[in-house]
Structure formats: C-alpha cells, structure tokens
Amino acid sequence: MVRFMILMALFFSAFSYSETSVNQQLLDRIAKSKQQLMAIEKQVNQQSLSYQKRINQALNDVKDLRDKASAIQRVADEQILSVEQLSERVEKWRAQDNYQKLLLQSYFEQNGTPLGQFTNANGEVVISESVFNTLQSQLVDALVPRWQPSKVVDENGEIEHFNVLKMGPIALAYNQERASGGLIEKHVNQAIPSLVKGVYSEGEVAQLAQLNSTGLGTVMFDPTLGNAAKLQNKQQGILEHIKKGGVWALPILFFGALSLVVALIKAVQLLKLPSVKADLTARLSSAKDLRGAELTLVEIAKNYPVSSQRDDQLVAFLMKYRYQVENYLGVVATSAAIAPLLGLLGTVSGMINTFMMMNTFGTGDAATVSGGISEALVTTELGLIVAIPSLILSALLSRKAKSHNAKLEANAIQLSKYEF
C-alpha cells in the first residue's frame, strides 16, 4: 500500500512537470511569432513607403510631361493659325496697349505730371523704362507723405502758398507766416483746393505747425472724407424744411393752425366751466353751491311742476347746453383726419414729379432721385405732425365735454321727479 502511494505521487509530480514544460514552450513560440510578425510589418511599411515615393515621382513626371505636351501643342497650333486669327490677336494686343496708354495718360494728368517727356513726335504715350521709374517714384511719394508747396484758397477766399501734406484721400495744409492751416478739400470743378472752414481750432493748428516743423504731431481729420461737412451744410431750419413740401404744405399748416387755435379756445372754455357734482338734490338747500348750468336746471324745475313739461324743458336746456359745450370740437377732429390725407396727396404729387424727372434725365444720378423722394415725403411728415397732436387734443377735449354733460344729465334726471 505504501509503495502504491509512492508510485502515485511520483506519477503526478512527473505529470505536472511535463505540463509546465509544455506551457513554457507555447509561450516561447508565441513570443517568437510576435517578433517575426513585427519584423514582417516593418518590412511591409518600408516597402509601402518606397512604392508611394515612386508613385508620387511618377505622377510628377506625368504632370511635367503634360505641361510640355500642352506647350508643344500650343506652339503647333500657333504655327498653323490662319492669317485672320493672327490679325485678330494682333488687334486685341493693340487694344490692350492703347488701354494701358490711356490709363497712364489719365494717371499722369490727375497727378499733374507733364506728358511731354513720355510722348513721341505724334503725341502718343510711349511705354518705356522712364515711365515705370516715374510711376515708382510717385507711388513711393504717395506711400511716404511729404510736405510740398502748393496754392490753397484760405478761409478769407484768398489764394496763398501753403505747405500741403497728402495722406491718401486726406490733405492737410499749413502756412507758417500766417500761422493758419487745416484740412483742405477740392471739388470737381475747382482748380485750386481750399481750406475747410470752422474745423481746426488754435490748438489743432499748433499741432499742425509742430508736425510741419518736426514731423511729429497730432492732427485731426474727417473719417467720413467730407460727407460730414456736406451733411452739416445741408442742415436746414424749420422754414426751409417746410418750403420743401411745396404748395401742399400750405393747407396742412392752415389746418394745423386752425386746430391749435380751436383747441386752445375750447380748453379755456371747458376749464372755466363750473364743476358738476352728482348729489344735486342733496345740495338744493344751499343755493350758494349752485352755479352755471346746475342753477339753471334748478330754476327750470322750480318753475314747472313734476310733469312731462318739466322734462321737456330740462331736455331742451341740456341739448342747447351740450351744443354750446361741444361746439367746434369737430374742427379739431376734422383737422386730425384731413392733415395726413393732404400729406399723402403731396407725397403722391411729389413722386409723380420725381418719376417725370427720371423719365427725362434717367436714373444715372441717384442724388436727383433721392432728393425728389425726400422732398415728396416732407408733406407726409407735416401731415403726421399736425394729425397726431390734433387727434390727442380732440380725444381729451371730447372726453372732458362728454363727462361734464353726462353729470348734468344725471342731475337733470334727479330734478325731473323732485318735489319742491
């Protein structure tokens, strides 16, 4: 029995040893396979990069060959061009040359450069190296501003010599002898530029003098490039603005004045009316509190007994009194309704004139068209200015009158059945 147990132990130990040895062999094989796989992947990547470089080089060679083939084909096509095609191409080149010469001539004329040195005996501009050298020097001068003497119309309207500094579309001028300067502007039909009035103060002129002498200074300029000055010059007073409305502005102003006068008169009248309280029958004992229409209603009630005759007299007085209180209030309401209609009529009339001008002079000048439209809209503006206050005044006055009459009617109903 003991031998059997020893044999079994030896068997199991030998079995476990053999199993461990097999596992170790498997792990070694797996590690060796991984190393071989990584080596193969590295080799494949290197070959792929090599093939990719070859493909890119081949594509570049194909592109170069295509460009060469296109150039060869172009030369071959030009060799077989007909005389008419060659003539057409020459005409295009001549037109392009003439266009470039016109651009150069226009540029030199705008900058005041004499054209005699760039023209031939026939007076045509000749494109040469000197032309481009002159262009280069002028462009450099434009990029690097410099003070240059020039004639300028000063604030008094006199032509004086100023030092002018051009910075793109902005130009500054300064006269050291007169200690004056500022921004200058040049209109289309103006040969000599002029100083802009009322822009530079004494301190800003001093800064301009420092800039002229030392090259350092703080200057003020118009970022709108003259549009602000144009807008300031176009500012108008009330009368000039109303004149733009034309003949239709007159009836609008008439109804506005009529509405204002009537509203003021009716407002004073309504404010002067005695206040009406609801408890009239309770206040009959004190006759001092009764005034105006209330006192008249009480006298009518005292003169007539309780009957339909008293009611008729009270109603007749109320109708007459209502007419006196609400009289002419319709004028204010009518003015509020008519004023915008007159403004619309003036706008339509102005638009018709604008379209007639467009039909005559065309739509090339936007300022003419927009100016006519703005003038046509003035009547609409005036109509609304008159209508809105008139409508508000009409509502307030009507409410005041109706409230006063309603209180009187309530007191009259109480008096119609009151026994004295």
C-alpha angles and dihedrals in degrees: 000000000000091000090052093053091049091051091050092051092050090049095052093046091052090048094051091048092052091049092052090049092052092051092050091051091051093051091049091051092049091051091048090049091051091052091050091048093051090049091051092048091050091050091049092050092051091050091048091053091049092050091047091054090050091050092050091048090050091050091051090049090051091050091050091048091050092051090049091047091050091050091048090048091049091052090047091049091050091051091057095043114128124240091253093055091048090050091050091051092048090051090053091051090049092050090050091049092050091048091052091048091051090051091051092047092049092048094050092046092052091050093045095243114154112244097204094094092052100047133082129225091283092055095251121138112251116208107224141143092274090058092056092044090054091048091050093051092048092049090049089051089050092051092046106045117219134183111254129180114249142153116263133177106238128213091275092056094253124132110239137166112259136173105246125203116194119199107177109292091351123085129187128193133195134181113199096195094054095032091226134124147123142141118342130205134193123205126209097260095035119103097190122043120236136213117260107242125230098011109098120058125203093268092051091048088052090053089050090052090051089051090051095050104035104017091239124099147109115258132184122223138173111260090196091062095233100323092108091055090049090051091049091050091050094055109118138192126243095268093050090048092051092048089061089067091068125205094336091065091069098066090042091054090045093055090044092054092044091050092049094049094046091046092052093048093047092045091054090046094050093045091053093053113108113254115258120220126198099230098070097144091053091053097050091099092064106055091181091075093055116091140157117347094002091058091049091051091051092050091051090050091049094050094052129047122233101291144107089277090063090049091050092050092049092048092048092052092047092051092050092045092048090053090052093048097044096037115128093007087112089064090066093047091046091051090051090054099041099045098068091044090054089047090052090048090052090049092052090048091049092048090052090054090047092053090048089055090048089051091050103039101021129232097282094103106064092182092063093050095044091045092054091048093049091051090048091054092054091080091053089051092050091047092054092044089056097039101051098054091040091053092049093047092047092053094048095046094045091050091050093049095046092048091051093048093046091056091049091050090051091052091047090055089053092050094048090072100031119118116214 
